[in-house]
Amino acid sequence: MLVRGESHSDADGACPLLTCIASKEVQSGDFYGPKGTEQPMLVYNSQSKGPTEKVVLKDWEKEVIKQGDSVWVHTYASLNINFDI
């Protein structure tokens, strides 16, 4: 119940994607999510609600993106799952 009251609706959840599609300020490779930098988690307007904002990726996140498909190949191999990528 706590999460349901704090999380966004389906329509609000689509806002980051719509921002990336329609905003003139968005550049290829930018990431957007619900605005949450000003609000602590688990309060009425938590990080899962609000207007969209650009998400600045951390260095480790950029490195994972650079690794691309190899991340998934090694993940499936370590889980002993056969899945062609």
N, CA, C and O atoms as CSV, one atom per row, in Angstrom:
chain,resi,resn,atom,element,x,y,z
A,1,MET,N,N,0.818,-1.195,0.000
A,1,MET,CA,C,0.000,0.000,0.000
A,1,MET,C,C,0.861,1.257,0.000
A,1,MET,O,O,0.524,2.247,-0.649
A,2,LEU,N,N,1.961,1.214,0.722
A,2,LEU,CA,C,2.840,2.383,0.786
A,2,LEU,C,C,3.362,2.747,-0.593
A,2,LEU,O,O,3.358,3.916,-0.980
A,3,VAL,N,N,3.809,1.742,-1.331
A,3,VAL,CA,C,4.352,2.008,-2.661
A,3,VAL,C,C,3.265,2.507,-3.594
A,3,VAL,O,O,3.502,3.426,-4.378
A,4,ARG,N,N,2.081,1.924,-3.526
A,4,ARG,CA,C,0.993,2.338,-4.405
A,4,ARG,C,C,0.659,3.815,-4.207
A,4,ARG,O,O,0.409,4.523,-5.183
A,5,GLY,N,N,0.651,4.281,-2.993
A,5,GLY,CA,C,0.343,5.678,-2.721
A,5,GLY,C,C,1.457,6.625,-3.103
A,5,GLY,O,O,1.219,7.812,-3.327
A,6,GLU,N,N,2.660,6.114,-3.177
A,6,GLU,CA,C,3.817,6.955,-3.476
A,6,GLU,C,C,4.218,6.930,-4.944
A,6,GLU,O,O,4.899,7.844,-5.409
A,7,SER,N,N,3.814,5.916,-5.673
A,7,SER,CA,C,4.296,5.782,-7.046
A,7,SER,C,C,3.410,6.547,-8.021
A,7,SER,O,O,2.303,6.969,-7.688
A,8,HIS,N,N,3.924,6.709,-9.218
A,8,HIS,CA,C,3.206,7.477,-10.233
A,8,HIS,C,C,2.207,6.603,-10.982
A,8,HIS,O,O,2.272,5.375,-10.941
A,9,SER,N,N,1.291,7.265,-11.659
A,9,SER,CA,C,0.315,6.566,-12.491
A,9,SER,C,C,0.980,6.102,-13.781
A,9,SER,O,O,2.123,6.460,-14.063
A,10,ASP,N,N,0.257,5.304,-14.561
A,10,ASP,CA,C,0.775,4.874,-15.860
A,10,ASP,C,C,1.078,6.082,-16.744
A,10,ASP,O,O,2.101,6.128,-17.426
A,11,ALA,N,N,0.175,7.055,-16.719
A,11,ALA,CA,C,0.364,8.260,-17.542
A,11,ALA,C,C,1.603,9.025,-17.093
A,11,ALA,O,O,2.394,9.467,-17.927
A,12,ASP,N,N,1.779,9.185,-15.774
A,12,ASP,CA,C,2.971,9.874,-15.282
A,12,ASP,C,C,4.240,9.087,-15.616
A,12,ASP,O,O,5.288,9.670,-15.894
A,13,GLY,N,N,4.130,7.767,-15.584
A,13,GLY,CA,C,5.283,6.934,-15.906
A,13,GLY,C,C,5.737,7.088,-17.344
A,13,GLY,O,O,6.902,6.843,-17.655
A,14,ALA,N,N,4.835,7.491,-18.223
A,14,ALA,CA,C,5.173,7.691,-19.635
A,14,ALA,C,C,5.834,9.041,-19.893
A,14,ALA,O,O,6.400,9.251,-20.966
A,15,CYS,N,N,5.773,9.951,-18.938
A,15,CYS,CA,C,6.286,11.311,-19.152
A,15,CYS,C,C,7.767,11.375,-19.540
A,15,CYS,O,O,8.106,12.142,-20.440
A,16,PRO,N,N,8.672,10.605,-18.904
A,16,PRO,CA,C,10.063,10.674,-19.351
A,16,PRO,C,C,10.235,10.280,-20.813
A,16,PRO,O,O,10.995,10.917,-21.543
A,17,LEU,N,N,9.534,9.236,-21.245
A,17,LEU,CA,C,9.609,8.824,-22.642
A,17,LEU,C,C,9.047,9.898,-23.556
A,17,LEU,O,O,9.641,10.207,-24.589
A,18,LEU,N,N,7.911,10.470,-23.188
A,18,LEU,CA,C,7.310,11.531,-24.001
A,18,LEU,C,C,8.210,12.764,-24.052
A,18,LEU,O,O,8.283,13.438,-25.079
A,19,THR,N,N,8.891,13.059,-22.951
A,19,THR,CA,C,9.837,14.171,-22.936
A,19,THR,C,C,10.937,13.927,-23.965
A,19,THR,O,O,11.294,14.830,-24.722
A,20,CYS,N,N,11.470,12.711,-23.994
A,20,CYS,CA,C,12.539,12.389,-24.938
A,20,CYS,C,C,12.063,12.440,-26.387
A,20,CYS,O,O,12.838,12.760,-27.288
A,21,ILE,N,N,10.806,12.130,-26.605
A,21,ILE,CA,C,10.252,12.146,-27.958
A,21,ILE,C,C,9.960,13.565,-28.431
A,21,ILE,O,O,10.228,13.904,-29.584
A,22,ALA,N,N,9.412,14.395,-27.545
A,22,ALA,CA,C,8.844,15.666,-27.991
A,22,ALA,C,C,9.648,16.914,-27.645
A,22,ALA,O,O,9.438,17.956,-28.265
A,23,SER,N,N,10.549,16.847,-26.690
A,23,SER,CA,C,11.258,18.056,-26.267
A,23,SER,C,C,12.392,18.411,-27.227
A,23,SER,O,O,13.164,17.544,-27.639
A,24,LYS,N,N,12.482,19.671,-27.571
A,24,LYS,CA,C,13.550,20.144,-28.449
A,24,LYS,C,C,14.904,20.165,-27.758
A,24,LYS,O,O,15.938,20.156,-28.426
A,25,GLU,N,N,14.913,20.191,-26.412
A,25,GLU,CA,C,16.165,20.271,-25.664
A,25,GLU,C,C,16.876,18.929,-25.528
A,25,GLU,O,O,18.062,18.892,-25.200
A,26,VAL,N,N,16.172,17.830,-25.772
A,26,VAL,CA,C,16.738,16.497,-25.570
A,26,VAL,C,C,17.694,16.159,-26.714
A,26,VAL,O,O,17.379,16.354,-27.888
A,27,GLN,N,N,18.865,15.651,-26.342
A,27,GLN,CA,C,19.864,15.217,-27.314
A,27,GLN,C,C,19.923,13.690,-27.309
A,27,GLN,O,O,19.585,13.060,-26.307
A,28,SER,N,N,20.343,13.104,-28.401
A,28,SER,CA,C,20.491,11.664,-28.473
A,28,SER,C,C,21.429,11.196,-27.363
A,28,SER,O,O,22.510,11.756,-27.182
A,29,GLY,N,N,21.019,10.182,-26.631
A,29,GLY,CA,C,21.826,9.661,-25.532
A,29,GLY,C,C,21.454,10.212,-24.172
A,29,GLY,O,O,21.945,9.720,-23.156
A,30,ASP,N,N,20.587,11.239,-24.126
A,30,ASP,CA,C,20.133,11.788,-22.841
A,30,ASP,C,C,19.162,10.814,-22.187
A,30,ASP,O,O,18.458,10.067,-22.866
A,31,PHE,N,N,19.135,10.834,-20.862
A,31,PHE,CA,C,18.203,10.031,-20.087
A,31,PHE,C,C,17.351,10.957,-19.239
A,31,PHE,O,O,17.847,11.934,-18.678
A,32,TYR,N,N,16.062,10.644,-19.149
A,32,TYR,CA,C,15.145,11.439,-18.333
A,32,TYR,C,C,14.359,10.519,-17.409
A,32,TYR,O,O,14.080,9.368,-17.745
A,33,GLY,N,N,14.010,11.043,-16.242
A,33,GLY,CA,C,13.213,10.305,-15.271
A,33,GLY,C,C,12.378,11.270,-14.464
A,33,GLY,O,O,12.469,12.481,-14.662
A,34,PRO,N,N,11.553,10.747,-13.542
A,34,PRO,CA,C,10.756,11.629,-12.691
A,34,PRO,C,C,11.656,12.517,-11.847
A,34,PRO,O,O,12.680,12.065,-11.335
A,35,LYS,N,N,11.277,13.775,-11.704
A,35,LYS,CA,C,12.075,14.694,-10.904
A,35,LYS,C,C,12.036,14.245,-9.450
A,35,LYS,O,O,10.958,14.048,-8.890
A,36,GLY,N,N,13.179,14.085,-8.847
A,36,GLY,CA,C,13.213,13.621,-7.477
A,36,GLY,C,C,14.404,14.146,-6.698
A,36,GLY,O,O,14.612,13.759,-5.548
A,37,THR,N,N,15.187,15.022,-7.309
A,37,THR,CA,C,16.403,15.484,-6.653
A,37,THR,C,C,16.128,16.378,-5.461
A,37,THR,O,O,16.985,16.521,-4.589
A,38,GLU,N,N,14.954,16.980,-5.405
A,38,GLU,CA,C,14.651,17.906,-4.309
A,38,GLU,C,C,13.868,17.247,-3.183
A,38,GLU,O,O,13.606,17.877,-2.158
A,39,GLN,N,N,13.494,15.987,-3.364
A,39,GLN,CA,C,12.597,15.358,-2.406
A,39,GLN,C,C,13.202,14.067,-1.871
A,39,GLN,O,O,13.700,13.256,-2.652
A,40,PRO,N,N,13.170,13.860,-0.571
A,40,PRO,CA,C,13.639,12.581,-0.022
A,40,PRO,C,C,12.637,11.472,-0.329
A,40,PRO,O,O,11.450,11.735,-0.523
A,41,MET,N,N,13.114,10.249,-0.372
A,41,MET,CA,C,12.225,9.110,-0.597
A,41,MET,C,C,11.257,8.942,0.571
A,41,MET,O,O,11.516,9.396,1.685
A,42,LEU,N,N,10.145,8.283,0.290
A,42,LEU,CA,C,9.129,7.912,1.273
A,42,LEU,C,C,8.462,9.103,1.943
A,42,LEU,O,O,8.075,9.026,3.109
A,43,VAL,N,N,8.328,10.184,1.225
A,43,VAL,CA,C,7.477,11.281,1.660
A,43,VAL,C,C,6.369,11.401,0.627
A,43,VAL,O,O,6.409,10.718,-0.396
A,44,TYR,N,N,5.382,12.254,0.873
A,44,TYR,CA,C,4.204,12.290,0.002
A,44,TYR,C,C,4.573,12.421,-1.474
A,44,TYR,O,O,4.103,11.631,-2.293
A,45,ASN,N,N,5.384,13.380,-1.821
A,45,ASN,CA,C,5.829,13.535,-3.213
A,45,ASN,C,C,7.230,12.965,-3.323
A,45,ASN,O,O,8.207,13.714,-3.314
A,46,SER,N,N,7.338,11.665,-3.426
A,46,SER,CA,C,8.646,11.018,-3.412
A,46,SER,C,C,9.320,11.107,-4.774
A,46,SER,O,O,8.812,11.755,-5.689
A,47,GLN,N,N,10.454,10.457,-4.896
A,47,GLN,CA,C,11.234,10.487,-6.124
A,47,GLN,C,C,10.548,9.788,-7.284
A,47,GLN,O,O,10.985,9.914,-8.428
A,48,SER,N,N,9.493,9.062,-7.010
A,48,SER,CA,C,8.801,8.387,-8.099
A,48,SER,C,C,7.689,9.243,-8.700
A,48,SER,O,O,6.980,8.799,-9.604
A,49,LYS,N,N,7.537,10.455,-8.205
A,49,LYS,CA,C,6.509,11.355,-8.741
A,49,LYS,C,C,7.150,12.648,-9.206
A,49,LYS,O,O,8.278,12.969,-8.830
A,50,GLY,N,N,6.429,13.376,-10.016
A,50,GLY,CA,C,6.865,14.713,-10.379
A,50,GLY,C,C,7.178,14.858,-11.849
A,50,GLY,O,O,7.167,13.878,-12.594
A,51,PRO,N,N,7.459,16.078,-12.267
A,51,PRO,CA,C,7.809,16.333,-13.668
A,51,PRO,C,C,9.152,15.684,-13.996
A,51,PRO,O,O,9.909,15.311,-13.100
A,52,THR,N,N,9.429,15.557,-15.264
A,52,THR,CA,C,10.672,14.903,-15.667
A,52,THR,C,C,11.865,15.837,-15.505
A,52,THR,O,O,11.733,17.060,-15.518
A,53,GLU,N,N,13.028,15.222,-15.351
A,53,GLU,CA,C,14.283,15.962,-15.328
A,53,GLU,C,C,15.354,15.096,-15.975
A,53,GLU,O,O,15.250,13.870,-16.003
A,54,LYS,N,N,16.376,15.748,-16.489
A,54,LYS,CA,C,17.489,15.020,-17.092
A,54,LYS,C,C,18.238,14.279,-15.999
A,54,LYS,O,O,18.518,14.828,-14.934
A,55,VAL,N,N,18.553,13.037,-16.278
A,55,VAL,CA,C,19.293,12.204,-15.333
A,55,VAL,C,C,20.754,12.205,-15.770
A,55,VAL,O,O,21.067,11.863,-16.911
A,56,VAL,N,N,21.638,12.585,-14.868
A,56,VAL,CA,C,23.069,12.564,-15.156
A,56,VAL,C,C,23.604,11.212,-14.703
A,56,VAL,O,O,23.557,10.872,-13.521
A,57,LEU,N,N,24.111,10.454,-15.658
A,57,LEU,CA,C,24.597,9.119,-15.346
A,57,LEU,C,C,25.897,9.176,-14.554
A,57,LEU,O,O,26.741,10.046,-14.768
A,58,LYS,N,N,26.033,8.238,-13.645
A,58,LYS,CA,C,27.270,8.091,-12.885
A,58,LYS,C,C,28.300,7.403,-13.777
A,58,LYS,O,O,27.937,6.769,-14.767
A,59,ASP,N,N,29.567,7.522,-13.436
A,59,ASP,CA,C,30.623,6.936,-14.260
A,59,ASP,C,C,30.435,5.436,-14.450
A,59,ASP,O,O,30.644,4.926,-15.550
A,60,TRP,N,N,30.042,4.715,-13.391
A,60,TRP,CA,C,29.886,3.266,-13.522
A,60,TRP,C,C,28.734,2.933,-14.463
A,60,TRP,O,O,28.787,1.919,-15.158
A,61,GLU,N,N,27.691,3.767,-14.499
A,61,GLU,CA,C,26.576,3.530,-15.409
A,61,GLU,C,C,27.008,3.737,-16.860
A,61,GLU,O,O,26.590,2.995,-17.750
A,62,LYS,N,N,27.843,4.744,-17.091
A,62,LYS,CA,C,28.373,4.981,-18.440
A,62,LYS,C,C,29.219,3.815,-18.903
A,62,LYS,O,O,29.166,3.434,-20.072
A,63,GLU,N,N,30.011,3.235,-17.990
A,63,GLU,CA,C,30.850,2.092,-18.338
A,63,GLU,C,C,30.006,0.874,-18.702
A,63,GLU,O,O,30.339,0.149,-19.640
A,64,VAL,N,N,28.926,0.644,-17.976
A,64,VAL,CA,C,28.036,-0.486,-18.278
A,64,VAL,C,C,27.428,-0.305,-19.668
A,64,VAL,O,O,27.349,-1.260,-20.441
A,65,ILE,N,N,27.003,0.907,-19.984
A,65,ILE,CA,C,26.415,1.173,-21.299
A,65,ILE,C,C,27.437,0.913,-22.405
A,65,ILE,O,O,27.091,0.362,-23.450
A,66,LYS,N,N,28.681,1.302,-22.185
A,66,LYS,CA,C,29.730,1.075,-23.179
A,66,LYS,C,C,29.956,-0.408,-23.447
A,66,LYS,O,O,30.331,-0.794,-24.554
A,67,GLN,N,N,29.729,-1.235,-22.435
A,67,GLN,CA,C,29.976,-2.671,-22.578
A,67,GLN,C,C,28.917,-3.351,-23.428
A,67,GLN,O,O,29.141,-4.439,-23.959
A,68,GLY,N,N,27.763,-2.709,-23.556
A,68,GLY,CA,C,26.720,-3.185,-24.460
A,68,GLY,C,C,26.334,-4.634,-24.287
A,68,GLY,O,O,26.104,-5.101,-23.171
A,69,ASP,N,N,26.265,-5.344,-25.403
A,69,ASP,CA,C,25.775,-6.719,-25.409
A,69,ASP,C,C,26.598,-7.662,-24.549
A,69,ASP,O,O,26.067,-8.651,-24.042
A,70,SER,N,N,27.892,-7.377,-24.371
A,70,SER,CA,C,28.731,-8.303,-23.611
A,70,SER,C,C,28.237,-8.454,-22.169
A,70,SER,O,O,28.411,-9.512,-21.563
A,71,VAL,N,N,27.624,-7.404,-21.619
A,71,VAL,CA,C,27.073,-7.498,-20.265
A,71,VAL,C,C,26.006,-8.582,-20.218
A,71,VAL,O,O,25.986,-9.399,-19.297
A,72,TRP,N,N,25.118,-8.590,-21.210
A,72,TRP,CA,C,24.038,-9.572,-21.219
A,72,TRP,C,C,24.570,-10.968,-21.492
A,72,TRP,O,O,24.093,-11.931,-20.891
A,73,VAL,N,N,25.542,-11.101,-22.379
A,73,VAL,CA,C,26.118,-12.415,-22.674
A,73,VAL,C,C,26.687,-13.024,-21.398
A,73,VAL,O,O,26.420,-14.187,-21.098
A,74,HIS,N,N,27.467,-12.255,-20.643
A,74,HIS,CA,C,28.079,-12.766,-19.414
A,74,HIS,C,C,27.033,-12.994,-18.317
A,74,HIS,O,O,27.164,-13.925,-17.521
A,75,THR,N,N,26.009,-12.159,-18.273
A,75,THR,CA,C,24.955,-12.345,-17.278
A,75,THR,C,C,24.226,-13.653,-17.516
A,75,THR,O,O,24.045,-14.442,-16.588
A,76,TYR,N,N,23.803,-13.894,-18.758
A,76,TYR,CA,C,23.094,-15.142,-19.060
A,76,TYR,C,C,23.998,-16.347,-18.857
A,76,TYR,O,O,23.546,-17.381,-18.365
A,77,ALA,N,N,25.265,-16.229,-19.228
A,77,ALA,CA,C,26.198,-17.343,-19.042
A,77,ALA,C,C,26.366,-17.670,-17.563
A,77,ALA,O,O,26.391,-18.842,-17.187
A,78,SER,N,N,26.481,-16.648,-16.722
A,78,SER,CA,C,26.668,-16.886,-15.294
A,78,SER,C,C,25.426,-17.495,-14.647
A,78,SER,O,O,25.524,-18.178,-13.628
A,79,LEU,N,N,24.259,-17.246,-15.242
A,79,LEU,CA,C,23.013,-17.819,-14.739
A,79,LEU,C,C,22.671,-19.146,-15.402
A,79,LEU,O,O,21.643,-19.754,-15.104
A,80,ASN,N,N,23.557,-19.596,-16.318
A,80,ASN,CA,C,23.365,-20.837,-17.060
A,80,ASN,C,C,22.046,-20.817,-17.842
A,80,ASN,O,O,21.289,-21.788,-17.847
A,81,ILE,N,N,21.797,-19.671,-18.506
A,81,ILE,CA,C,20.602,-19.512,-19.335
A,81,ILE,C,C,21.046,-19.381,-20.785
A,81,ILE,O,O,21.931,-18.585,-21.099
A,82,ASN,N,N,20.436,-20.158,-21.665
A,82,ASN,CA,C,20.743,-20.055,-23.083
A,82,ASN,C,C,19.821,-19.017,-23.709
A,82,ASN,O,O,18.601,-19.185,-23.728
A,83,PHE,N,N,20.412,-17.949,-24.217
A,83,PHE,CA,C,19.635,-16.887,-24.840
A,83,PHE,C,C,20.511,-16.193,-25.859
A,83,PHE,O,O,21.532,-15.604,-25.503
A,84,ASP,N,N,20.124,-16.254,-27.121
A,84,ASP,CA,C,20.905,-15.613,-28.175
A,84,ASP,C,C,20.635,-14.130,-28.222
A,84,ASP,O,O,19.483,-13.695,-28.198
A,85,ILE,N,N,21.701,-13.355,-28.288
A,85,ILE,CA,C,21.575,-11.896,-28.389
A,85,ILE,C,C,22.075,-11.462,-29.742
A,85,ILE,O,O,22.065,-10.270,-30.052
